[in-house]
Amino acid sequence: MKSIKTIESKIKQLQGRLKKKLLVENFGDKEQKILEDFVGDIYEYPYAERLIITDRIDDFSQWCMNYTGNH
């Protein structure tokens, strides 16, 4: 299991990588899969941590969908 801080660091790393890429259809799909693999089985985490982690994953997914390259 990863700590929430470690997961947040991974998200920042993936966002940094994505900011260097061209916007294309399905922007960030590969990175979302990388994040899910990095987190692992969400049900291994305590319930309170699961809620926070799923929020962070959802926020990252939303960021990918809404990213315009102007940030």
Secondary structure by P-SEA (a helix, b strand, c coil): cccaaaaaaaaaaaaaaaaacccccccaaaaaaaaaaaacccccccaaaaaaaaaaaaaaaaaaaaccccc
